[in-house]
Amino acid sequence: MTSDTPVRVGVVGLGNIGHYHADRLTDLGATLVGGMDIQADARRRFAEKYGVEAYDDKHEFFDDVDAVIVTTPNRFHEEYAVAALDAGIDVLLEKPLAHNLESAERIAAAAEASDALCMVGFNNRFANPVEVIKSYQRDGEFGEMQHVEANYVRRRGIPGRGSWFTSKDIAGGGALIDIGVHAIDLALYFLDFPEIVEVSGVTRSQFGNQDDYAFVEMWGEDIGPEGFDVDDSASAFIRSADGQTISLEVAWATNRPTNDEFVIRGSDAGARFDRASHELTLYETGKNGTDHLRDTDVQTQANDTHKSEQRLFLDAVASGEKPERNTVEQGLAVQRVIDAIYRSSAEGKAIRLDAESEATPELD
């Protein structure tokens, strides 16, 4: 493919997130070929909205595209991502990598064996304040990176009770695997994906099965508490082989204020980043010692992180070069931490991770 040939892209999974991605593709110069879904109503809505063909057979669909964006429920990530990679189709796979670790490992193996590329949809990395933090880190401004406090907390924001989001069989979990995946990814990204050796965590399910649950925000329709069998909050502590640590607070619903802050502590400086507001503050000391402290509010322009993510993906598809950012290896590292938190909560003890199974992903 030449760089001036529009990339032919299809969307697999035509729910809200599928539409969200489709809305941005044409703005970036790609050709939206169509969408694929097993639900007839979803195909009809997509075809009518975008004026493209909607498919019900993945093999027929793959014949017409250069790349796909997979936005299906988590349980079906493996089916469509692996089939696309085996067919030589490039893949942008929405987070998480899969609904459980075993499925994620099979996706990673398929990506390793394929000449096609596979990126994971960790869009929060593309927020401008995150780019600033990473530039400071690469320049050594923080010194030794020591600790990240990662928060992704909603007071009352369970998505679509009664939908696949709240089904363990389909989603693989609740708040932890849905939004905690973003918090864990950003924390590991800030620390350059160190080797994680120990994870201790607790997950709770307190609000989702209440008949009188009152929401502040809701993604999708609130069908009710029937079938709610996932966590609605999680707390964890994560330690690397080099002593770097992460404290994690995640909730769809909890009795505390909403919190989207990430606090970074280094030996020479620190930072506070609010994922929702994009506010960024740097905490520094005098260059010639610690005789004075300096707090700097950094102004960055709000940006469309999904569009920035898509731009990197489309550029990679056009060039044929696999990006060193948002890799499957990094997605697998995040999945291992999620799996360890769930196991730690179930077993009531810290989980030691096998060092031989821990991969240190390449970074951009």
KOLSEBA-938264 format. One record per residue (C-alpha): x, y, z; residue in three letters; residue number from 1. Coordinates in Angstrom, 3 decimals. Each point is the difference from the previous one (the first is absolute). Layout:
{{X; Y; Z}; 'ALA'; NUM},
...
//
This chain:
{{0.000; 0.000; 0.000}; 'MET'; 1},
{{1.280; 3.471; -0.869}; 'THR'; 2},
{{-0.189; 2.768; 2.585}; 'SER'; 3},
{{-2.390; 2.040; -2.180}; 'ASP'; 4},
{{-2.493; -2.858; -0.441}; 'THR'; 5},
{{-2.899; 0.279; 2.467}; 'PRO'; 6},
{{-0.044; -2.873; 2.459}; 'VAL'; 7},
{{-3.134; -2.133; -0.338}; 'ARG'; 8},
{{-1.280; -0.508; 3.530}; 'VAL'; 9},
{{-2.885; -1.989; 1.417}; 'GLY'; 10},
{{-1.508; -0.045; 3.467}; 'VAL'; 11},
{{-0.774; -3.282; 1.764}; 'VAL'; 12},
{{-2.654; 0.460; 2.673}; 'GLY'; 13},
{{-2.537; 2.687; -0.843}; 'LEU'; 14},
{{-1.069; 1.253; 3.406}; 'GLY'; 15},
{{0.688; 3.443; 1.445}; 'ASN'; 16},
{{3.789; -0.347; -0.010}; 'ILE'; 17},
{{-0.068; -1.268; -3.576}; 'GLY'; 18},
{{-1.906; 3.112; -1.070}; 'HIS'; 19},
{{2.398; 2.149; 2.023}; 'TYR'; 20},
{{2.944; -1.338; -1.992}; 'HIS'; 21},
{{-1.828; 0.171; -3.326}; 'ALA'; 22},
{{-0.811; 3.680; 0.557}; 'ASP'; 23},
{{3.716; 0.816; 0.050}; 'ARG'; 24},
{{1.339; -2.148; -2.817}; 'LEU'; 25},
{{-0.991; 2.136; -2.962}; 'THR'; 26},
{{1.348; 3.140; 1.707}; 'ASP'; 27},
{{3.415; -1.659; -0.147}; 'LEU'; 28},
{{-0.191; -0.813; -3.700}; 'GLY'; 29},
{{-0.819; -3.691; 0.347}; 'ALA'; 30},
{{-2.687; -1.772; -2.000}; 'THR'; 31},
{{-2.713; -1.496; 2.189}; 'LEU'; 32},
{{-0.856; -3.152; -1.942}; 'VAL'; 33},
{{-2.672; -1.276; 2.338}; 'GLY'; 34},
{{-0.729; -1.743; 3.251}; 'GLY'; 35},
{{-0.523; -3.527; 1.221}; 'MET'; 36},
{{-2.317; -1.206; 2.768}; 'ASP'; 37},
{{-1.987; -3.125; 0.751}; 'ILE'; 38},
{{-3.049; 2.081; 0.985}; 'GLN'; 39},
{{-2.262; 0.966; -2.906}; 'ALA'; 40},
{{-1.262; 3.184; 1.695}; 'ASP'; 41},
{{3.552; 1.191; 0.614}; 'ALA'; 42},
{{0.898; -0.624; -3.645}; 'ARG'; 43},
{{-3.054; 1.884; -1.212}; 'ARG'; 44},
{{0.665; 3.060; 2.180}; 'ARG'; 45},
{{3.647; 0.141; -1.041}; 'PHE'; 46},
{{-0.747; -0.360; -3.709}; 'ALA'; 47},
{{-2.666; 2.702; 0.129}; 'GLU'; 48},
{{2.126; 2.433; 1.992}; 'LYS'; 49},
{{3.206; -0.281; -2.028}; 'TYR'; 50},
{{-1.288; -1.067; -3.411}; 'GLY'; 51},
{{2.273; -3.036; -0.108}; 'VAL'; 52},
{{-0.450; -3.741; -0.145}; 'GLU'; 53},
{{-0.529; -1.956; 3.206}; 'ALA'; 54},
{{1.198; -3.607; 0.060}; 'TYR'; 55},
{{-0.934; -3.038; 2.050}; 'ASP'; 56},
{{2.876; -2.205; -1.185}; 'ASP'; 57},
{{3.494; 0.898; 1.170}; 'LYS'; 58},
{{1.823; -1.782; -2.813}; 'HIS'; 59},
{{-1.951; 1.848; -2.694}; 'GLU'; 60},
{{0.596; 3.202; 1.937}; 'PHE'; 61},
{{3.759; -0.551; 0.258}; 'PHE'; 62},
{{0.229; -0.419; -3.789}; 'ASP'; 63},
{{-1.002; 3.657; -0.421}; 'ASP'; 64},
{{2.180; 1.778; 2.583}; 'VAL'; 65},
{{3.630; 0.790; 0.802}; 'ASP'; 66},
{{-0.607; 0.434; 3.715}; 'ALA'; 67},
{{-2.683; -0.443; 2.640}; 'VAL'; 68},
{{-0.876; 1.643; 3.287}; 'ILE'; 69},
{{-1.389; -2.631; 2.375}; 'VAL'; 70},
{{-2.508; 1.418; 2.500}; 'THR'; 71},
{{-1.984; -3.102; 0.920}; 'THR'; 72},
{{-0.745; -1.027; 3.592}; 'PRO'; 73},
{{3.176; -1.267; 1.668}; 'ASN'; 74},
{{-0.752; -3.715; -0.290}; 'ARG'; 75},
{{0.020; 0.220; -3.801}; 'PHE'; 76},
{{3.249; 1.954; -0.414}; 'HIS'; 77},
{{1.958; -3.187; -0.541}; 'GLU'; 78},
{{-2.297; -1.399; -2.693}; 'GLU'; 79},
{{0.157; 3.060; -2.226}; 'TYR'; 80},
{{3.518; 1.237; 0.745}; 'ALA'; 81},
{{1.589; -3.398; -0.594}; 'VAL'; 82},
{{-2.030; -0.609; -3.169}; 'ALA'; 83},
{{1.043; 3.386; -1.373}; 'ALA'; 84},
{{3.672; -0.478; 0.880}; 'LEU'; 85},
{{-0.016; -3.475; -1.548}; 'ASP'; 86},
{{-1.426; 1.575; -3.171}; 'ALA'; 87},
{{2.764; 2.626; -0.060}; 'GLY'; 88},
{{-2.366; 2.812; 1.022}; 'ILE'; 89},
{{1.360; 2.728; 2.292}; 'ASP'; 90},
{{-1.915; 0.385; 3.273}; 'VAL'; 91},
{{-0.766; 2.808; 2.433}; 'LEU'; 92},
{{-1.487; -1.878; 2.947}; 'LEU'; 93},
{{-1.973; 1.880; 2.622}; 'GLU'; 94},
{{1.064; -0.456; 3.609}; 'LYS'; 95},
{{0.271; -2.302; 1.841}; 'PRO'; 96},
{{1.994; -2.464; -2.037}; 'LEU'; 97},
{{-2.499; -2.726; 0.942}; 'ALA'; 98},
{{-2.481; -1.103; 2.671}; 'HIS'; 99},
{{2.603; -2.153; 1.753}; 'ASN'; 100},
{{3.726; -0.675; 0.015}; 'LEU'; 101},
{{-0.120; -3.262; -1.947}; 'GLU'; 102},
{{-1.870; 1.624; -2.880}; 'SER'; 103},
{{2.375; 2.972; 0.075}; 'ALA'; 104},
{{2.990; -2.327; -0.269}; 'GLU'; 105},
{{-1.501; -1.672; -3.074}; 'ARG'; 106},
{{-0.506; 3.403; -1.639}; 'ILE'; 107},
{{3.607; 0.907; 0.786}; 'ALA'; 108},
{{1.205; -3.262; -1.537}; 'ALA'; 109},
{{-2.028; 0.646; -3.158}; 'ALA'; 110},
{{1.404; 3.525; -0.254}; 'ALA'; 111},
{{3.542; -1.304; 0.412}; 'GLU'; 112},
{{-0.540; -2.551; -2.773}; 'ALA'; 113},
{{-1.627; 2.454; -2.421}; 'SER'; 114},
{{1.586; 2.478; -2.377}; 'ASP'; 115},
{{-2.975; 2.261; 0.699}; 'ALA'; 116},
{{0.142; 2.522; 2.823}; 'LEU'; 117},
{{-2.173; 0.132; 3.089}; 'CYS'; 118},
{{-0.426; 3.079; 2.195}; 'MET'; 119},
{{-1.963; 0.142; 3.259}; 'VAL'; 120},
{{-2.406; 2.877; 0.611}; 'GLY'; 121},
{{1.531; 1.776; 2.975}; 'PHE'; 122},
{{-1.108; 3.429; -1.175}; 'ASN'; 123},
{{0.775; 1.848; 3.251}; 'ASN'; 124},
{{3.702; -0.170; -0.841}; 'ARG'; 125},
{{-0.646; 2.516; -2.769}; 'PHE'; 126},
{{-1.306; 2.749; 2.299}; 'ALA'; 127},
{{2.239; 3.051; -0.306}; 'ASN'; 128},
{{0.823; 0.140; 3.743}; 'PRO'; 129},
{{1.144; -3.625; -0.173}; 'VAL'; 130},
{{2.283; 0.916; -2.905}; 'GLU'; 131},
{{1.475; 2.797; 2.139}; 'VAL'; 132},
{{0.588; -2.357; 2.934}; 'ILE'; 133},
{{1.715; -2.535; -2.254}; 'LYS'; 134},
{{2.236; 2.684; -1.515}; 'SER'; 135},
{{1.053; 1.111; 3.498}; 'TYR'; 136},
{{0.654; -3.603; 0.920}; 'GLN'; 137},
{{2.111; -0.678; -3.099}; 'ARG'; 138},
{{2.025; 3.130; 0.746}; 'ASP'; 139},
{{0.677; -1.261; 3.522}; 'GLY'; 140},
{{-1.837; 2.870; 1.705}; 'GLU'; 141},
{{-1.687; -2.296; 2.527}; 'PHE'; 142},
{{3.201; -1.809; 0.896}; 'GLY'; 143},
{{-0.708; -3.564; 1.064}; 'GLU'; 144},
{{-3.681; -0.801; -0.509}; 'MET'; 145},
{{-1.182; -1.400; 3.327}; 'GLN'; 146},
{{-3.779; -0.113; 0.368}; 'HIS'; 147},
{{-3.236; 0.648; -1.889}; 'VAL'; 148},
{{-3.332; 0.531; 1.717}; 'GLU'; 149},
{{-2.635; -0.918; -2.596}; 'ALA'; 150},
{{-3.674; 0.879; 0.464}; 'ASN'; 151},
{{-2.956; -0.656; -2.288}; 'TYR'; 152},
{{-2.937; 0.438; 2.340}; 'VAL'; 153},
{{-3.643; 0.708; -0.756}; 'ARG'; 154},
{{-2.400; 0.626; 2.856}; 'ARG'; 155},
{{-2.979; -1.576; -1.786}; 'ARG'; 156},
{{0.814; -0.969; -3.575}; 'GLY'; 157},
{{-0.643; -3.686; -0.656}; 'ILE'; 158},
{{-0.352; -0.465; -3.777}; 'PRO'; 159},
{{-3.165; -1.662; -1.255}; 'GLY'; 160},
{{-1.064; -2.268; 2.858}; 'ARG'; 161},
{{-1.345; -3.150; -1.555}; 'GLY'; 162},
{{2.165; 0.406; -3.116}; 'SER'; 163},
{{3.158; -1.901; -0.903}; 'TRP'; 164},
{{2.014; 2.538; 2.013}; 'PHE'; 165},
{{-1.365; -1.527; 3.220}; 'THR'; 166},
{{0.295; -3.661; -1.043}; 'SER'; 167},
{{3.167; -1.755; 1.159}; 'LYS'; 168},
{{-0.360; -2.632; -2.717}; 'ASP'; 169},
{{0.133; 2.629; -2.756}; 'ILE'; 170},
{{1.974; 2.897; 1.481}; 'ALA'; 171},
{{2.347; -2.028; 2.189}; 'GLY'; 172},
{{-0.577; 2.326; 2.938}; 'GLY'; 173},
{{-1.399; 3.376; 0.911}; 'GLY'; 174},
{{1.519; 3.357; 0.864}; 'ALA'; 175},
{{3.537; -1.380; 0.194}; 'LEU'; 176},
{{0.105; -1.424; -3.522}; 'ILE'; 177},
{{-2.153; 2.779; -1.490}; 'ASP'; 178},
{{1.553; 3.233; 1.298}; 'ILE'; 179},
{{2.729; -1.319; 2.286}; 'GLY'; 180},
{{1.738; -1.255; -3.124}; 'VAL'; 181},
{{0.600; 3.643; -1.000}; 'HIS'; 182},
{{1.361; 0.928; 3.428}; 'ALA'; 183},
{{2.361; -2.981; 0.105}; 'ILE'; 184},
{{1.196; 0.655; -3.541}; 'ASP'; 185},
{{0.787; 3.658; 0.676}; 'LEU'; 186},
{{1.808; -0.831; 3.237}; 'ALA'; 187},
{{2.140; -2.655; -1.702}; 'LEU'; 188},
{{0.586; 2.344; -2.938}; 'TYR'; 189},
{{1.287; 2.738; 2.316}; 'PHE'; 190},
{{2.360; -2.551; 1.590}; 'LEU'; 191},
{{1.210; -1.396; -3.363}; 'ASP'; 192},
{{-1.712; -3.357; 0.545}; 'PHE'; 193},
{{2.220; -1.444; 2.735}; 'PRO'; 194},
{{-0.009; -3.689; 0.883}; 'GLU'; 195},
{{-2.876; -0.435; 2.456}; 'ILE'; 196},
{{0.752; -2.539; 2.727}; 'VAL'; 197},
{{-2.772; 0.388; 2.569}; 'GLU'; 198},
{{-3.637; 1.060; -0.055}; 'VAL'; 199},
{{-2.410; 0.315; 2.905}; 'SER'; 200},
{{-3.590; 1.053; -0.526}; 'GLY'; 201},
{{-3.621; -0.129; 1.068}; 'VAL'; 202},
{{-3.037; 0.245; -2.257}; 'THR'; 203},
{{-3.481; 0.737; 1.291}; 'ARG'; 204},
{{-3.546; -0.234; -1.311}; 'SER'; 205},
{{-2.260; 2.195; 2.091}; 'GLN'; 206},
{{-2.274; 2.197; -2.107}; 'PHE'; 207},
{{-0.712; -1.684; -3.318}; 'GLY'; 208},
{{-2.491; -2.519; 1.360}; 'ASN'; 209},
{{-2.040; 2.523; 1.994}; 'GLN'; 210},
{{-3.625; 0.475; -1.066}; 'ASP'; 211},
{{0.080; 3.662; 1.051}; 'ASP'; 212},
{{3.333; 0.842; -1.638}; 'TYR'; 213},
{{-0.042; 3.638; -1.188}; 'ALA'; 214},
{{2.564; 0.984; -2.605}; 'PHE'; 215},
{{1.719; 3.312; -0.683}; 'VAL'; 216},
{{1.266; -1.094; -3.413}; 'GLU'; 217},
{{-0.920; -2.981; -2.135}; 'MET'; 218},
{{1.532; -1.497; -3.134}; 'TRP'; 219},
{{-2.826; -1.844; -1.719}; 'GLY'; 220},
{{-3.389; -1.010; 1.380}; 'GLU'; 221},
{{-0.587; -0.910; 3.641}; 'ASP'; 222},
{{-1.856; -3.286; -0.388}; 'ILE'; 223},
{{0.295; -0.841; 3.695}; 'GLY'; 224},
{{2.011; -2.055; 2.497}; 'PRO'; 225},
{{-0.862; -3.436; -1.395}; 'GLU'; 226},
{{3.119; -1.872; -1.041}; 'GLY'; 227},
{{2.423; 2.517; 1.499}; 'PHE'; 228},
{{2.923; -2.227; 1.033}; 'ASP'; 229},
{{3.077; 2.226; -0.335}; 'VAL'; 230},
{{1.992; 2.387; 2.176}; 'ASP'; 231},
{{-0.996; 3.645; 0.271}; 'ASP'; 232},
{{3.208; 1.104; 1.767}; 'SER'; 233},
{{3.579; -1.131; 0.527}; 'ALA'; 234},
{{3.032; 1.024; 2.040}; 'SER'; 235},
{{3.506; -1.309; -0.628}; 'ALA'; 236},
{{3.682; 0.419; 0.713}; 'PHE'; 237},
{{2.501; -1.021; -2.672}; 'ILE'; 238},
{{3.774; -0.386; 0.387}; 'ARG'; 239},
{{2.749; -0.392; -2.602}; 'SER'; 240},
{{3.284; -1.876; 0.196}; 'ALA'; 241},
{{1.836; 3.331; 0.341}; 'ASP'; 242},
{{-2.195; 1.238; 2.838}; 'GLY'; 243},
{{-2.262; 2.287; -2.020}; 'GLN'; 244},
{{-3.563; -0.056; 1.292}; 'THR'; 245},
{{-3.546; 0.785; -1.116}; 'ILE'; 246},
{{-3.019; 0.609; 2.205}; 'SER'; 247},
{{-3.287; -0.470; -1.831}; 'LEU'; 248},
{{-3.547; 1.125; 0.755}; 'GLU'; 249},
{{-2.726; -0.856; -2.505}; 'VAL'; 250},
{{-3.771; 0.223; 0.289}; 'ALA'; 251},
{{-3.146; 0.089; -2.038}; 'TRP'; 252},
{{-1.813; 0.793; 3.237}; 'ALA'; 253},
{{1.261; 0.808; 3.488}; 'THR'; 254},
{{-0.616; 2.278; 2.972}; 'ASN'; 255},
{{2.734; 2.492; -0.751}; 'ARG'; 256},
{{0.404; 2.914; -2.419}; 'PRO'; 257},
{{0.743; -0.508; -3.663}; 'THR'; 258},
{{3.756; -0.092; -0.543}; 'ASN'; 259},
{{1.950; -0.139; -3.259}; 'ASP'; 260},
{{3.407; 1.017; 1.347}; 'GLU'; 261},
{{3.348; -1.583; -0.691}; 'PHE'; 262},
{{2.762; 1.083; 2.380}; 'VAL'; 263},
{{3.582; -0.755; -0.983}; 'ILE'; 264},
{{2.873; 0.018; 2.448}; 'ARG'; 265},
{{3.625; 0.056; -1.093}; 'GLY'; 266},
{{3.250; 0.514; 1.882}; 'SER'; 267},
{{0.457; 3.496; -1.486}; 'ASP'; 268},
{{-3.525; 1.148; -0.877}; 'ALA'; 269},
{{-3.618; -1.058; -0.183}; 'GLY'; 270},
{{-3.227; 0.729; -1.846}; 'ALA'; 271},
{{-3.759; -0.072; 0.365}; 'ARG'; 272},
{{-2.172; -0.642; -3.047}; 'PHE'; 273},
{{-3.793; 0.008; -0.099}; 'ASP'; 274},
{{-1.199; -2.313; -2.759}; 'ARG'; 275},
{{-3.430; 1.639; -0.247}; 'ALA'; 276},
{{0.938; 3.691; 0.101}; 'SER'; 277},
{{3.480; -0.375; -1.576}; 'HIS'; 278},
{{1.438; 2.166; 2.788}; 'GLU'; 279},
{{3.713; -0.579; 0.547}; 'LEU'; 280},
{{2.218; 1.268; 2.816}; 'THR'; 281},
{{3.734; -0.637; 0.320}; 'LEU'; 282},
{{1.620; -0.082; 3.453}; 'TYR'; 283},
{{3.697; 0.873; -0.053}; 'GLU'; 284},
{{2.809; 1.165; 2.259}; 'THR'; 285},
{{2.807; 2.457; -0.606}; 'GLY'; 286},
{{2.555; -1.238; -2.511}; 'LYS'; 287},
{{2.883; 0.670; 2.375}; 'ASN'; 288},
{{-1.531; -1.738; 2.978}; 'GLY'; 289},
{{-3.227; -0.255; 1.914}; 'THR'; 290},
{{-0.039; 3.494; 1.454}; 'ASP'; 291},
{{-3.215; 0.927; -1.768}; 'HIS'; 292},
{{-3.007; -1.679; -1.566}; 'LEU'; 293},
{{-1.618; 0.846; -3.308}; 'ARG'; 294},
{{-3.486; -1.034; -1.128}; 'ASP'; 295},
{{-0.807; 0.650; -3.653}; 'THR'; 296},
{{-3.431; -0.260; -1.604}; 'ASP'; 297},
{{0.476; -1.147; -3.590}; 'VAL'; 298},
{{-2.625; 1.031; -2.544}; 'GLN'; 299},
{{-0.648; -2.473; -2.807}; 'THR'; 300},
{{-2.653; -0.016; -2.675}; 'GLN'; 301},
{{-2.725; -2.611; 0.355}; 'ALA'; 302},
{{0.183; -2.516; -2.823}; 'ASN'; 303},
{{-1.992; -2.898; -1.431}; 'ASP'; 304},
{{2.008; -2.937; 1.309}; 'THR'; 305},
{{-1.840; -2.603; -2.077}; 'HIS'; 306},
{{0.741; 1.950; -3.157}; 'LYS'; 307},
{{3.688; 0.280; 0.934}; 'SER'; 308},
{{0.068; -3.733; 0.630}; 'GLU'; 309},
{{-1.652; -0.696; -3.352}; 'GLN'; 310},
{{2.475; 2.278; -1.766}; 'ARG'; 311},
{{2.929; -2.043; 1.319}; 'LEU'; 312},
{{-1.744; -3.220; -1.035}; 'PHE'; 313},
{{-0.808; 1.205; -3.519}; 'LEU'; 314},
{{3.540; 1.308; -0.500}; 'ASP'; 315},
{{1.358; -3.380; 1.067}; 'ALA'; 316},
{{-2.334; -1.862; -2.354}; 'VAL'; 317},
{{0.984; 2.265; -2.895}; 'ALA'; 318},
{{3.733; -0.341; 0.673}; 'SER'; 319},
{{-0.046; -3.683; 0.851}; 'GLY'; 320},
{{2.091; 0.649; 3.116}; 'GLU'; 321},
{{-1.234; -1.318; 3.321}; 'LYS'; 322},
{{-0.148; 2.813; 2.582}; 'PRO'; 323},
{{1.904; -0.318; 3.266}; 'GLU'; 324},
{{-2.917; 1.555; 1.868}; 'ARG'; 325},
{{-3.204; -1.613; 1.288}; 'ASN'; 326},
{{1.429; -3.400; -0.817}; 'THR'; 327},
{{-1.576; -3.363; 0.709}; 'VAL'; 328},
{{2.900; -0.745; 2.354}; 'GLU'; 329},
{{-0.924; 3.047; 2.053}; 'GLN'; 330},
{{-3.660; -1.002; -0.062}; 'GLY'; 331},
{{0.985; -3.434; 1.264}; 'LEU'; 332},
{{2.026; 1.545; 2.841}; 'ALA'; 333},
{{-3.097; 1.951; 1.055}; 'VAL'; 334},
{{-2.150; -3.138; -0.241}; 'GLN'; 335},
{{2.404; -1.883; 2.288}; 'ARG'; 336},
{{-0.409; 2.662; 2.673}; 'VAL'; 337},
{{-3.800; -0.087; -0.310}; 'ILE'; 338},
{{0.025; -3.783; 0.278}; 'ASP'; 339},
{{2.246; 0.177; 3.072}; 'ALA'; 340},
{{-2.300; 2.519; 1.724}; 'ILE'; 341},
{{-3.003; -2.246; -0.540}; 'TYR'; 342},
{{1.945; -3.020; 1.286}; 'ARG'; 343},
{{1.311; 1.934; 2.998}; 'SER'; 344},
{{-3.523; 1.036; 0.945}; 'SER'; 345},
{{-1.362; -3.530; -0.408}; 'ALA'; 346},
{{2.843; -1.653; 1.940}; 'GLU'; 347},
{{0.403; 2.689; 2.643}; 'GLY'; 348},
{{3.752; 0.346; -0.452}; 'LYS'; 349},
{{2.653; 1.749; -2.063}; 'ALA'; 350},
{{0.798; -1.647; -3.322}; 'ILE'; 351},
{{3.622; -0.539; -0.980}; 'ARG'; 352},
{{0.359; 0.099; -3.776}; 'LEU'; 353},
{{2.280; -2.448; -1.784}; 'ASP'; 354},
{{2.988; 2.049; -1.181}; 'ALA'; 355},
{{0.517; -2.294; -2.978}; 'GLU'; 356},
{{-3.490; 0.798; -1.334}; 'SER'; 357},
{{0.440; 3.742; 0.345}; 'GLU'; 358},
{{0.871; 1.748; -3.248}; 'ALA'; 359},
{{1.393; 3.517; 0.014}; 'THR'; 360},
{{-1.684; 1.640; -3.011}; 'PRO'; 361},
{{1.784; 2.372; -2.300}; 'GLU'; 362},
{{-1.040; 3.615; 0.347}; 'LEU'; 363},
{{-0.319; 2.794; -2.479}; 'ASP'; 364},
//
